[in-house]
Amino acid sequence: MEKEFHPKSGYLMLVAWFILVAATISLLITTESPWYALGFLPIVLIMPGFIVVNPNESAVLILFGKYMGTIKRNGFFWTNPFYLKKRISLRARNFNSEPIKVNDKVGNPIMIGLVLVWRVKDTYKASFEVDEYEHFVVVQSDAALRKLAGMFPYDNFEHEEEEITLRAGGEVVNHKLENELIERLTIAGIQVIEARINYIAYASEIAGAMLRRQQATAVVAARSKIVEGAVGMVQMALDQLSQKQIVDLDEEKKAAMVSNLMVVLCSDESARPIVNAGTLHQ
């Protein structure tokens, strides 16, 4: 478990170090005794104890294999010179993954990538619970992305009952991705600030076929709307003719009128009207 270490001021020890250096040199000059040269031993031992901690950085202290604590305050300090110091940045970092090929819920191959904003929250876990926490983030992000892709279809053209898809899921899909990453990265003391899908597309081998399918689906949907509107207009025309008694049409004439109106309203090209100069029976 992480614990904060409170080191001594480095400035006081630096003053003491200069005094010790000056005293040792002075004694060597005045007495000319070689034994005072031993005064350089503590001078050399004190020097490794100085450490500078920058803002949003930390230093994990280890003494002969024992975790002593973490310095999180920024400044100039002095610690036991035998401490092994491992620096860990506490700054927020971005991980922008390259798109990977996976299969969605229905088995379609897709390309998907993510962007992750993260930082180290627990230096003890980051140092001792995993081997290399930065590599751990990369591997677990890849695993979380593969799992997420298998939970939802790319779209709902084949499965209309699916309400959530990778392409249109938006915040719901991103929220599930964040939760999955939080669960996986907590062991390493990593805080997930934000995770988003930044790239998604069909794999190249099926992209053309899927595009044609989407175009066909769009054409069918548009045709359905046109037919639905045309039927409504024909029904309205018949009702208006009947109510206002403009003309009395038998069933055969109604069928012919409906057929002609449907052709005009549903045709891809503009209809060319023909004026009937005779009677309705011609």
Backbone as a ProteinNet text record, in pm:
[ID]
protein_1_A
[PRIMARY]
MEKEFHPKSGYLMLVAWFILVAATISLLITTESPWYALGFLPIVLIMPGFIVVNPNESAVLILFGKYMGTIKRNGFFWTNPFYLKKRISLRARNFNSEPIKVNDKVGNPIMIGLVLVWRVKDTYKASFEVDEYEHFVVVQSDAALRKLAGMFPYDNFEHEEEEITLRAGGEVVNHKLENELIERLTIAGIQVIEARINYIAYASEIAGAMLRRQQATAVVAARSKIVEGAVGMVQMALDQLSQKQIVDLDEEKKAAMVSNLMVVLCSDESARPIVNAGTLHQ
[TERTIARY]
84.4	0	87.7	47.6	129	127.2	244.5	254.6	348.6	313	390.8	509.9	624.3	748.2	778	815.4	846.3	996.9	1072	1218.2	1262.4	1392.4	1451.6	1479	1488.3	1517.4	1656.4	1665.5	1794	1885.7	1828.3	1909.3	1990.6	1930.4	2003.4	2119	2092.5	2198.3	2305.7	2268.7	2367.8	2461.9	2405.8	2488.9	2584	2530.5	2613.5	2723.2	2689.9	2788.1	2902.8	2869.7	2973.8	3061.7	2999.6	3078.3	3173.5	3124.4	3208.9	3323.6	3296.5	3402.4	3506.7	3460	3553.2	3637	3575.5	3649	3753	3717.9	3812.7	3932.9	3906.4	4016.4	4104	4041.3	4117.2	4208.1	4156.5	4237.6	4352.9	4329.1	4437.1	4548.7	4511.7	4613.4	4691.7	4619.2	4684.8	4764.4	4715.4	4783.3	4872.4	4843.2	4918.5	4915.9	4809	4793	4704.8	4751.6	4671.6	4544.5	4537.6	4418.8	4292.7	4311.5	4193.8	4132.8	4204.5	4148.4	4026.4	4016.5	3899.5	3770.9	3787.7	3669.6	3596.4	3664.5	3597.6	3501.3	3515.7	3426	3280.3	3250.3	3109.9	3064.9	3160.5	3123.4	3072	3142.1	3100.6	2970.7	2952.1	2831.2	2706.7	2724.7	2609.4	2554.8	2641.5	2599.9	2488	2486.7	2375.7	2239.6	2237.8	2110.3	2030	2092.1	2019	1927.7	1809.4	1712.7	1624.6	1594.8	1504.8	1378	1264	1135.2	1059.9	1034.3	963.9	812.8	739.6	593.1	533.4	433.1	365	460.2	560.1	648.1	656.1	706.2	721.9	848.7	891.5	1010.2	979.5	985.9	963.1	1096.2	1097.6	1220.5	1222.3	1333.8	1349.3	1482.7	1481.1	1603.1	1624.4	1723.4	1758.2	1635.1	1553.4	1437.4	1311.3	1317	1200.3	1146.9	1016.2	951.2	942.4	1003	1006	900.9	853.9	754.3	776.1	690.5	695.1	696.9	790.9	795	707.2	602.5	513.6	521.8	585.2	602.8	715.6	698.1	804.3	899.8	1027.5	1128.3	1262.6	1353.2	1489.7	1501.1	1533.9	1532.5	1661	1674.6	1783.7	1724.9	1765	1719.2	1840	1814	1918.4	1990.8	2120.5	2192.8	2186.3	2146.8	2136.4	2000.2	1910.4	1780.2	1795.5	1728.2	1716.5	1595.9	1616.5	1510.5	1459.8	1328.4	1264.4	1165.1	1193.1	1107.4	987.2	868.9	745.7	671.6	635.1	560.5	414.3	357.9	216.5	134	195.5	125.8	27.6	-75.6	-170.7	-102.3	-130.3	-68.9	-176.6	-144.4	-234.1	-179.8	-269.9	-235.4	-331.8	-279.2	-359.6	-325.7	-413.8	-383.6	-401.6	-322.7	-341.8	-465.9	-545.7	-663.6	-625.3	-700.4	-676.2	-795.4	-770.3	-876.9	-936.2	-1067.5	-1139.7	-1272.1	-1343.3	-1477	-1580.5	-1686.9	-1792.8	-1882.6	-1994.7	-2082.5	-2134.6	-2159	-2214.3	-2106.4	-1979.3	-1870.2	-1812.6	-1858.3	-1803.2	-1666.9	-1566.3	-1435.3	-1439	-1392.3	-1392.1	-1256.1	-1228.3	-1109.4	-1155.4	-1091.4	-1134.1	-1011.3	-1014.1	-904.1	-959.6	-873.5	-917.8	-812.9	-856.4	-765.9	-794	-687.5	-699	-617.4	-679.5	-611	-597.8	-473.9	-451	-333.6	-322	-206.7	-190.5	-72.6	-44.5	-106	-185.6	-246.8	-181.8	-147.3	-85.4	53.8	156.4	293.2	339.7	286.6	325.5	280.3	154.4	102.5	173.5	198	264.9	406.8	470.2	609.5	621.5	529.2	549.7	441.1	323.9	216.9	229.1	288.8	307.4	453.9	494.5	634.6	666.8	601.8	619.8	481.1	446.8	309.6	272.5	366.6	335.6	300	376.3	344.3	214.4	189	66	-56.3	-46.6	-156.6	-184.9	-81.2	-97.8	-165.7	-117.2	-171.3	-316	-344.9	-481.1	-579	-532.6	-619.3	-658.3	-564.2	-591.6	-692.8	-673.9	-765.4	-906	-914.8	-1045.4	-1117.9	-1043.2	-1103.2	-1157.2	-1082.7	-1128.4	-1255.2	-1258.3	-1376.7	-1498.2	-1478	-1589.3	-1644.3	-1556.8	-1601.7	-1688.1	-1660.4	-1739.3	-1872.6	-1896	-2020.9	-2131.7	-2096.3	-2195.5	-2170.4	-2277	-2257.2	-2210.1	-2149.1	-2104.3	-2222.7	-2327	-2451	-2567.2	-2689	-2807	-2882.9	-2810.6	-2876.5	-2928.1	-2848.7	-2890.3	-2971.1	-2944.5	-3012.6	-3077.5	-3197	-3265.1	-3306.8	-3311.9	-3351.7	-3239.9	-3118.5	-3006.9	-3018.4	-3036.4	-3051.1	-2916.2	-2812.2	-2680.2	-2584.5	-2518.4	-2418.4	-2288.6	-2181.2	-2051.7	-2048.6	-2117.9	-2114.1	-2199	-2311.9	-2405.6	-2424.8	-2346.9	-2366.2	-2327.7	-2230	-2191.8	-2144.4	-2204.1	-2161.1	-2179.2	-2279.5	-2302.1	-2183.2	-2137.5	-2023.2	-1895.7	-1875.2	-1756.7	-1756.7	-1873.6	-1883.9	-1847.8	-1894.2	-1858.3	-1708.6	-1650.5	-1506.3	-1429.1	-1471.2	-1405.7	-1414.2	-1531.8	-1548.9	-1460.3	-1449	-1365.1	-1218.2	-1173.7	-1034.4	-1006.6	-1101.4	-1083.1	-1065.5	-1147.8	-1139.6	-1005.6	-953	-829	-704.5	-709.5	-589.5	-577.5	-681.2	-675	-562.1	-536.9	-432.1	-295.8	-276.6	-148	-146.3	-250.1	-253.4	-274.7	-339.9	-362.1	-502.4	-511.4	-639.9	-678.2	-795	-846.8	-924.4	-872.5	-938.2	-1046.8	-1015.7	-1113.5	-1071.6	-1170.3	-1144.7	-1252.6	-1211.8	-1304.4	-1260.8	-1360.2	-1331.3	-1305.6	-1188.5	-1153.7	-1148.4	-1167.6	-1168.3	-1250.2	-1339.7	-1415.9	-1461.5	-1439.3	-1477.6	-1476.2	-1544.4	-1536.3	-1395.6	-1352.5	-1223.3	-1226.3	-1110.3	-1101.9	-1162.4	-1155.4	-1203.5	-1356.2	-1429.5	-1575.4	-1630.4	-1542.4	-1589.2	-1674.8	-1632.7	-1708.1	-1846.1	-1852.4	-1980.5	-2074.6	-2019.7	-2102.2	-2152.2	-2070.1	-2113.8	-2229.7	-2220	-2329.9	-2456.6	-2439.2	-2555.2	-2620.6	-2539	-2593.6	-2666.5	-2608.8	-2674.4	-2807	-2808.4	-2932.6	-3037.9	-2995.3	-3089	-3145.9	-3060.5	-3107.4	-3206.1	-3179.4	-3270	-3405.7	-3403.4	-3528.8	-3607.8	-3538.2	-3606.2	-3667.6	-3592.6	-3644.8	-3765.4	-3756.9	-3869.2	-3993	-3971.6	-4084.6	-4155.2	-4077.6	-4136.6	-4213.8	-4155.5	-4221.7	-4354.6	-4353.1	-4476.1	-4579.9	-4535	-4627	-4692.3	-4612.7	-4667.2	-4759.6	-4722.9	-4804.8	-4940.8	-4941.9	-5068.9	-5157.9	-5098.1	-5176.1	-5234.7	-5155.7	-5203.7	-5316.3	-5303.5	-5408.2	-5537.4	-5524.3	-5641.8	-5710.1	-5629.7	-5685.5	-5758	-5699.2	-5762.2	-5896.3	-5902.4	-6027.3	-6133.9	-6089.4	-6184.5	-6240	-6154.8	-6199.3	-6295.4	-6266.5	-6355.4	-6491.7	-6488.3	-6613.5	-6697.1	-6631.6	-6704.9	-6765	-6688.9	-6736.2	-6815.4	-6827.6	-6906.2	-6867.1	-6736.3	-6686.6	-6706.7	-6680.1	-6697.1	-6731.5	-6814	-6855	-6776	-6689.4	-6601.8	-6645.4	-6652.7	-6677.7	-6545.8	-6551.5	-6432.3	-6322.3	-6360.4	-6260.5	-6187.5	-6263.4	-6201.2	-6113.9	-6159.7	-6077.7	-5944.8	-5952.2	-5829.6	-5734	-5786.9	-5701.4	-5639.7	-5721.9	-5671.2	-5561.3	-5585.2	-5484.5	-5355	-5365.9	-5247.4	-5168.6	-5240.2	-5171.4	-5104.7	-5177.3	-5120.2	-4998.6	-5003.4	-4888.4	-4766.3	-4789.5	-4678.8	-4618	-4703.9	-4655.3	-4579.4	-4635.4	-4576.4	-4452.2	-4445.3	-4332.3	-4225.6	-4243.8	-4147.4	-4019.9	-3906.6	-3777.6	-3767.8	-3832.9	-3825.7	-3956.8	-3948.5	-4067.9	-4167.7	-4295.7	-4399.3	-4436.1	-4475.1	-4519.1	-4671.1	-4745.5	-4891.5	-4946.4	-5053.8	-5126.7	-5266.9	-5307.1	-5438.9	-5543.1	-5647.6	-5757.6	-5863.2	-5875.5	-5971.2	-6108.6	-6122.5	-6251.5	-6323.5	-6397.1	-6471.9	-6392.3	-6440	-6372.4	-6377.4	-6472.4	-6488.7	-6405.5	-6331.5	-6247.1	-6110.2
-119.9	0	124.5	223.5	344.3	425.2	476.8	568	681.7	800.6	918.5	934.4	962.5	981.8	1131.7	1176.2	1317.8	1332.9	1370.4	1379.9	1509.9	1514	1636	1738.1	1862.5	1969.3	1949.7	1959.9	1943.2	2063	2180.7	2301.9	2298.1	2249.8	2240.2	2141.2	2028.6	1929.8	1979.7	2061.2	2115.9	2212.7	2292.7	2382.3	2300.6	2195.8	2110.1	2042.1	2005.2	1939.6	2035.1	2161.5	2259.4	2286.1	2292	2313.3	2197.3	2075.3	1957	1955.9	1994.4	2000.3	2104.5	2222.4	2329.3	2290.3	2225.6	2184.6	2078.8	1985.2	1878.4	1935.2	2023.1	2082.6	2168.5	2241.9	2328.4	2246.9	2136.3	2051.2	1986.4	1947.7	1887.4	1986.9	2113.2	2214.9	2254.2	2270.4	2321.5	2214	2093.9	1988.5	1900.5	1893.9	1809.3	1662.6	1622.3	1482.4	1410.2	1299.3	1226.9	1165.7	1152.2	1089.4	1173.2	1304.1	1389.9	1371.3	1300.6	1270.7	1179.3	1108.9	1024.1	1106.6	1236.4	1323.8	1331.4	1295	1294.7	1177.1	1075.3	959.8	998.4	1064.8	1107.5	1210	1290	1386.2	1313.8	1205.9	1127.7	1053.6	1004.5	929.3	1017.4	1143	1234	1271.7	1283.9	1335.7	1255.6	1120.8	1048.2	1070.1	1126.4	1146.6	1264.4	1353.5	1469.7	1427.2	1485.4	1451.6	1572.9	1593.1	1699.7	1634.6	1672.8	1620.5	1734.4	1719.2	1821.3	1813.1	1919.9	1914.8	1799.6	1734.5	1620	1504.7	1490.6	1374.8	1315	1194.4	1128.4	1045	1006.5	922	811.2	688.7	571.6	533.4	521.2	493.6	347.9	280.9	139.9	124.1	57.5	32.8	-117.1	-167.6	-310.1	-399.1	-364.7	-445.5	-411.9	-317.1	-279.3	-144.6	-139.5	-14.8	79.7	198.5	294.5	404.8	430.7	534.9	603.9	703.1	777.3	926.8	996.6	1143.3	1200.3	1274.7	1336.6	1488.5	1544.1	1689.8	1728.5	1840.3	1885.5	1976.7	1968.1	2048.7	1978.7	2033.8	1982.2	1917.7	1787.7	1712.8	1630.7	1579.2	1485.3	1365.2	1247.1	1123	1034.9	923.5	825.1	793.6	811.4	788.8	644.9	551.5	412.2	379.1	476.3	454.3	444.3	344.9	336.7	419.7	512.9	607.1	575.1	548.2	519	629.7	704	817.8	771.5	823.9	793.4	924.5	948.7	1070	1055.1	1161.9	1164.6	1245.9	1285.8	1366	1280	1344.7	1275.1	1242.6	1125	1080.7	1033.5	1042	995.4	867.1	773.4	653.1	643	660.5	655	524.6	427.5	295	291.7	209.4	183.3	95.3	118.1	33.1	-114.2	-197.9	-342.1	-411.5	-527.6	-602.8	-701.4	-690.2	-779.1	-816.9	-910.7	-948.3	-889.2	-833.6	-779.3	-892.6	-856.4	-955.7	-1058	-1017.3	-1108.3	-1170.8	-1144.3	-1208.6	-1131.3	-1009.3	-929.8	-873.5	-886.4	-827	-674.8	-606.9	-460.9	-411.1	-285.9	-217.5	-117.2	-120.5	-34.5	11.9	137	193.4	281	314.6	396.5	500.2	601.9	698.5	695.5	683.6	669.9	779	847.1	945.3	884.7	869.8	801	863	828.5	868.7	773.1	775.7	690.9	754.4	676.3	723.5	661.7	533.5	461.6	416.7	482.9	451.7	315.4	270.6	138.3	29.1	34	-67.1	-58.7	63.2	79.6	24.2	28.6	-16.5	-165.4	-220.3	-355.7	-455.7	-410	-504.2	-555.3	-477.7	-519	-497.1	-561.5	-554	-416.5	-380.6	-249.1	-188.9	-89.1	-39.1	26.2	87	149.5	42.8	-64.7	-174.6	-242.5	-248.6	-307.6	-230.3	-98	-14.7	-47	-60.9	-89.9	-225.2	-327.8	-463	-471.8	-414.4	-422.3	-337.1	-227.4	-146.8	-226.2	-300	-385.1	-493.5	-556	-662.3	-607.8	-490.3	-429.7	-394.1	-346.3	-308.7	-431.5	-541.3	-665.2	-718.7	-710.9	-757.8	-671.2	-539.6	-448.9	-475.4	-497.1	-520.6	-645.7	-745.4	-868.1	-856.9	-745.1	-727	-664.7	-592.1	-520.8	-545.9	-540.6	-545.1	-409.9	-410.3	-283.8	-193.5	-250.4	-175.9	-272.6	-224	-307.8	-333.3	-337	-367.2	-510.7	-602.7	-742.2	-775.5	-703.9	-730.7	-601.2	-576.5	-451.9	-443.4	-560.7	-559	-506.4	-499.1	-447.5	-295	-246.9	-102.9	-32	-101	-40.6	-103.2	-20.5	-67.7	9.8	-46.5	20.3	151.3	155.4	274	387	352.3	455.2	454.8	372.6	361.1	484.7	559.6	686	670.1	746.3	751.7	618.2	540.8	411.7	319	310.6	225.1	277.4	409.2	466.7	445.3	453.7	431.6	287.2	192.8	52.9	30.5	99	88.2	142.5	256.6	314.3	219.3	163	71.1	-51.7	-101.8	-219.3	-186.8	-69.2	-28.9	-2.3	60	84.4	-47	-145.3	-275.8	-344	-328.3	-396	-324.3	-189.7	-112.1	-75.4	-101.9	-70	-146	-268.1	-349.7	-283.8	-201.4	-134.6	7.5	47.2	181	290.3	256.3	351.2	411	541.2	610.1	638.2	590.8	616.6	748.1	848.9	979.6	982.1	929.6	926.7	821.9	755.5	657.3	671.5	677	695.6	610.5	561.9	497.4	607.7	608	714.8	668.4	538.6	488.3	360.3	351.1	227.4	220.1	104.3	83.8	-66.3	-105.3	-244.5	-274	-398.1	-439.6	-431.8	-415.4	-390.1	-501.7	-627.5	-737.9	-740.8	-674.2	-673.3	-531.2	-432.1	-292.7	-264	-313.3	-288.3	-351.6	-478.7	-548.1	-481.2	-438.4	-373.5	-237.2	-167.7	-38.8	-57.8	-159.7	-187.3	-228.1	-303.1	-343.2	-221.6	-131	-9.7	75.5	84.9	161.5	97.9	-36	-104.9	-86.1	-92	-71.2	70	166.7	305.5	323.7	256.9	267.3	206.2	88.1	22.9	110.4	169.7	256.1	378.2	435.7	552.4	513.5	398.3	351.3	327.3	272.8	246	375.5	479.7	609.1	667.4	650.9	703.5	632.8	499.6	422.7	457.6	469.8	504.6	640.7	737.6	869.4	867.4	788.1	780.2	719	613.6	550.5	649.2	727.6	827.4	933.4	976.8	1078.7	1024.4	898.3	837.5	822.9	777.8	763.3	897.7	1001.2	1134.4	1182.8	1157.5	1200.1	1130.5	1001	927.1	975.7	998.8	1047	1184.2	1273	1407.2	1402.6	1319.5	1305.6	1249.6	1155.7	1094.1	1189	1260.2	1349.3	1468.4	1526.5	1645.4	1610.9	1479.5	1431.8	1502.4	1517.4	1580.7	1489.5	1362.2	1264.5	1130.7	1054.2	923.5	815.7	747.7	646.6	508.6	417	278.5	215	87.3	20.7	8.5	-13.2	-26.6	104.6	216.6	346.6	384	347.3	374.2	298.5	172.7	92.5	153	201.3	263.6	392.8	470.5	595.8	569.7	470	435	390.8	308.2	259.9	374.6	466.7	579.5	671.4	699.5	786.4	722.6	592.1	524.3	527.2	512.4	520.1	659.6	761	899.3	932.2	893.5	931.6	851	727.9	641	630.5	692.3	681.4	757.7	704.3	771.7	895.5	892.7	1004.1	1082.2	1204.5	1288.9	1233.8	1226.7	1174.7	1278.4	1228.6	1316	1302	1400.3	1386.5	1388.3	1312.6	1309.8	1359.3	1464.9	1524.6	1443.5	1402.8	1328.9	1429.5	1444.8	1541.4	1481.2	1352.2	1287.9	1267.7	1158.1	1125	1024.3	994.6	897.4	757.4	733.3	598.2	575	677.4	660.7	607.4
0	0	0	-78.5	-90.1	39.1	77	191.3	153.4	197.8	160.5	254.6	196.3	272.3	281.2	402.4	424.9	448.3	345.5	358.2	423.6	456.7	514.4	404.2	444.9	349.3	290.4	161.3	94.5	113.4	139	153.5	283.3	392.3	518.9	507.1	443.5	427.6	332.4	236	144.3	217.2	307.8	388.9	477	540.8	625.3	543	419.3	332.2	298.7	265.6	235.1	357.9	475.8	599	621	599.8	617.4	516.9	394.4	292.6	330.2	371.1	407.6	528.3	628	748.7	716.3	631.1	595.8	520.6	424.5	347.6	437.4	528.8	620.7	711	765.7	852.6	776.8	653	574.2	547	523.7	493.1	617.7	728.7	850.7	923.9	927.3	1005.3	919.5	790.3	697	738.1	808.1	848.9	747.4	694.6	594	651.3	784.1	843.5	823	809.8	788.9	649.5	562.8	430.6	440.9	556.7	577.8	588.3	610.4	616	483.6	375	244.4	229.2	315.2	306.7	333.8	446.7	465.7	362.3	311.1	205.8	83	46.8	-70.5	-43.6	79.8	113.4	118.3	156.1	167.4	30.7	-67.7	-198.9	-265.2	-265.2	-331.6	-266.2	-146.6	-77.7	-128.8	-205.7	-258.3	-373.7	-374.8	-479.2	-508.2	-634.8	-679.3	-735.3	-681	-728	-796.7	-924.5	-1002.4	-980.5	-1014.5	-1001.2	-1080.2	-1019.2	-1079.6	-1109.3	-1022.6	-1026.6	-886.9	-879.3	-749.9	-752	-632	-618.6	-518.9	-565.9	-481	-416.3	-283.9	-208.6	-162.7	-191.4	-155.9	-83	31.4	109.1	121.8	48.2	51.4	32.1	-68.5	-101	-23.7	68.2	148	100.4	77.8	36.1	155.4	142	252.2	237.4	118	97.2	-36.8	-63.4	-189.1	-160.9	-222.9	-213.1	-324	-283.9	-382.3	-381.5	-278.4	-274.6	-369.4	-437.7	-526.2	-449.2	-482.8	-415.8	-412.9	-330.2	-315.7	-178.1	-173.6	-47.4	-32.1	91.2	118.2	190.3	144.2	206.3	236.1	297.3	323.8	192.7	187.9	61.1	11.6	98.2	56.7	-3.9	-2.7	-64.2	-216.5	-274.2	-419.5	-460.3	-551.6	-588.1	-728.6	-737.9	-865.8	-897.1	-1002.4	-1037	-1120.1	-1085.2	-1158.1	-1182.8	-1306.5	-1341.5	-1302.9	-1246.7	-1209.5	-1309.6	-1419.2	-1518.8	-1599.3	-1653.7	-1740.9	-1873.7	-1926	-2051.3	-2148.4	-2276.6	-2382	-2441.9	-2465.3	-2540.9	-2658.1	-2777.6	-2899.7	-2971.7	-2960.8	-3014.8	-3166.1	-3230.1	-3372.4	-3390	-3496.7	-3518.5	-3529.6	-3460.4	-3463.1	-3527.7	-3588.7	-3653.4	-3553.4	-3532.2	-3441.5	-3507.2	-3444.6	-3489.9	-3396.6	-3453.1	-3369	-3319.9	-3259.9	-3196.9	-3296.2	-3420.1	-3521.2	-3608.6	-3575.6	-3647	-3762.8	-3787.3	-3897.2	-3859	-3946	-3915.4	-3927.3	-3823.4	-3822.5	-3774.3	-3802.5	-3752.6	-3646.9	-3530.2	-3420.3	-3341.8	-3298.1	-3218.9	-3108.4	-3012.8	-2900.1	-2865.5	-2789.8	-2728.5	-2578.9	-2501.2	-2355.9	-2288	-2191.8	-2108.9	-1969.7	-1922.4	-1795.1	-1720.7	-1593.1	-1513.3	-1396	-1336.3	-1220.9	-1096.6	-1024.9	-901.6	-778.9	-785.8	-673.9	-718.1	-667	-710	-660.2	-546.5	-495.4	-591.5	-633.7	-726.7	-861.2	-907.9	-1036.8	-1033.6	-917.4	-906.1	-877.8	-797.1	-745.5	-783.3	-826.7	-860.5	-1003.6	-1091.4	-1231.2	-1268.6	-1377.8	-1418.6	-1477.1	-1586.8	-1649.2	-1669.3	-1589.3	-1591.6	-1724.6	-1794.6	-1923.1	-2027.5	-2031.8	-2123	-2081	-1951.8	-1899.8	-1950.1	-1954	-2004.1	-2151	-2230.6	-2373.5	-2394.4	-2324.1	-2343.1	-2296.1	-2179.9	-2126.3	-2206.6	-2264	-2350.7	-2474.3	-2529.6	-2645	-2608.8	-2491.1	-2448	-2422.2	-2359.3	-2331.1	-2459.9	-2559.4	-2687.3	-2760.2	-2754.8	-2818.9	-2750.5	-2618.6	-2546.2	-2578.6	-2583.5	-2613.9	-2753.4	-2851.2	-2988.4	-2997.5	-2914.1	-2915.8	-2843.7	-2776.2	-2701.6	-2784.9	-2891.7	-2972	-3120.4	-3202.1	-3347.9	-3398.5	-3517	-3576.3	-3606.1	-3664.7	-3690.2	-3674.9	-3695.8	-3676.7	-3806.5	-3919.8	-4045.9	-4047.8	-3991.8	-3989.3	-3865	-3756.1	-3629.3	-3581.9	-3630.7	-3599.2	-3453.2	-3385.4	-3244.5	-3154.2	-3206.4	-3127.4	-3116.5	-2994.6	-2974.2	-2968.4	-2919.6	-2904.1	-3004.5	-3082.3	-3178.1	-3158.1	-3209.9	-3197.5	-3274.5	-3387.9	-3472.9	-3417.5	-3356.3	-3309.8	-3158.8	-3087.4	-2942.7	-2864.8	-2916.8	-2853.2	-2710.6	-2619.6	-2480.8	-2409.6	-2449.7	-2384.2	-2406.9	-2531.2	-2564.2	-2498	-2501.4	-2438.7	-2287.9	-2226.7	-2081.9	-2046.6	-2126.7	-2102.6	-2122.4	-2220	-2242.2	-2122.2	-2068.9	-1951.3	-1832.1	-1807.8	-1694.3	-1708.9	-1830.8	-1855.1	-1829.4	-1872.8	-1851.5	-1703.5	-1634.2	-1490.8	-1416.4	-1449.9	-1384.9	-1411.5	-1530.8	-1567.6	-1516.4	-1508.1	-1475.3	-1327.7	-1249.3	-1106.7	-1038.3	-1080.1	-1018.7	-1031.8	-1134.2	-1156.3	-1100.8	-1027.6	-970.3	-1073.8	-1185.3	-1294.4	-1284.3	-1297.2	-1300.5	-1445.5	-1484.9	-1619.8	-1616.1	-1684.1	-1687.9	-1794.5	-1911.6	-2020.7	-2122	-2180.4	-2285.7	-2391.9	-2517.2	-2627.9	-2747.4	-2822.2	-2950.5	-3052.4	-3112.1	-3206.2	-3351.4	-3373.8	-3512.9	-3516.5	-3612.3	-3631.4	-3776.5	-3837.4	-3977.9	-4005.2	-4111.7	-4154	-4205.3	-4188.8	-4242.4	-4394.5	-4453.6	-4598.6	-4681.5	-4634.9	-4716.7	-4730.9	-4642.1	-4653.3	-4664.8	-4668.3	-4669.1	-4792	-4911.6	-5033.5	-5029.1	-4985	-4978.3	-4878.9	-4764.1	-4663.4	-4711.3	-4789.3	-4843.8	-4940.6	-5025.6	-5118.4	-5043.2	-4934.5	-4855	-4790	-4738.3	-4677.9	-4781.5	-4902.9	-5009.2	-5048.5	-5058.7	-5093.3	-4984.9	-4860	-4749.1	-4752.2	-4782.9	-4790.9	-4905.7	-5021.4	-5136.1	-5101.7	-5035.9	-4997	-4900.6	-4804.2	-4707.9	-4776.7	-4871.9	-4944	-5028.9	-5096.4	-5177.3	-5091.1	-4973.4	-4883.8	-4845.7	-4819.6	-4785.9	-4904.8	-5025.6	-5146.2	-5168.5	-5157.6	-5178.6	-5072.6	-4948.2	-4840.4	-4865.9	-4909.9	-4940.3	-5061.7	-5164.1	-5284.4	-5254.7	-5173.6	-5136.2	-5061.7	-4974.1	-4901.3	-4994	-5091.2	-5184.8	-5273.2	-5318.7	-5400.9	-5321.5	-5196.7	-5111.4	-5088	-5066.9	-5045.8	-5171.2	-5289.8	-5415.6	-5435.7	-5410.7	-5426.3	-5328.2	-5203.5	-5102.6	-5140.1	-5188	-5224.9	-5343.8	-5443.4	-5559.2	-5519.5	-5424.2	-5380.6	-5296	-5204.7	-5114.1	-5188.9	-5278.9	-5349.9	-5476	-5504.2	-5618.5	-5749.6	-5766.2	-5888.6	-6008.4	-5990.1	-6096.7	-6032.2	-6099.2	-6047.7	-6121.1	-6045.3	-6104.1	-6057.9	-6153.5	-6112.9	-6070.4	-6029	-5975.6	-6080.5	-6203.6	-6309.5	-6332.6	-6333.6	-6352.4	-6232.8	-6112.4	-5993	-6001.1	-6045.3	-6055.8	-6156.7	-6269.3	-6370.3	-6317.2	-6244.6	-6188.9	-6085.5	-5999.7	-5898.4	-5964.7	-6067.8	-6138.4	-6199.8	-6264.6	-6328.1	-6224.3	-6114.9	-6011.1	-5946.4	-5921.2	-5858.6	-5950.3	-6081.5	-6177.4	-6175.9	-6175.6	-6177.6	-6049.6	-5934.8	-5805.9	-5771.4	-5816.9	-5778.8	-5886.4	-5998.1	-6107.9	-6076.8	-6124.4	-6106.5	-6195	-6310.5	-6404.1	-6402.5	-6445	-6448.9	-6550.6	-6507	-6596.7	-6702.3	-6822.2	-6931	-6944.9	-6897.6	-6899.9	-7042	-7065.1	-7192.9	-7165.3	-7235.4	-7214.9	-7289.8	-7217.1	-7277.7	-7323.2	-7453	-7508.8	-7530.3	-7509.5	-7528.8	-7397.8	-7390.4	-7270.2	-7189.3	-7070.4	-6985	-7042.4	-7135.1	-7187.9	-7313.1	-7358	-7475.8	-7436.6
[MASK]
++++++++++++++++++++++++++++++++++++++++++++++++++++++++++++++++++++++++++++++++++++++++++++++++++++++++++++++++++++++++++++++++++++++++++++++++++++++++++++++++++++++++++++++++++++++++++++++++++++++++++++++++++++++++++++++++++++++++++++++++++++++++++++++++++++++++++++++++++++++++++

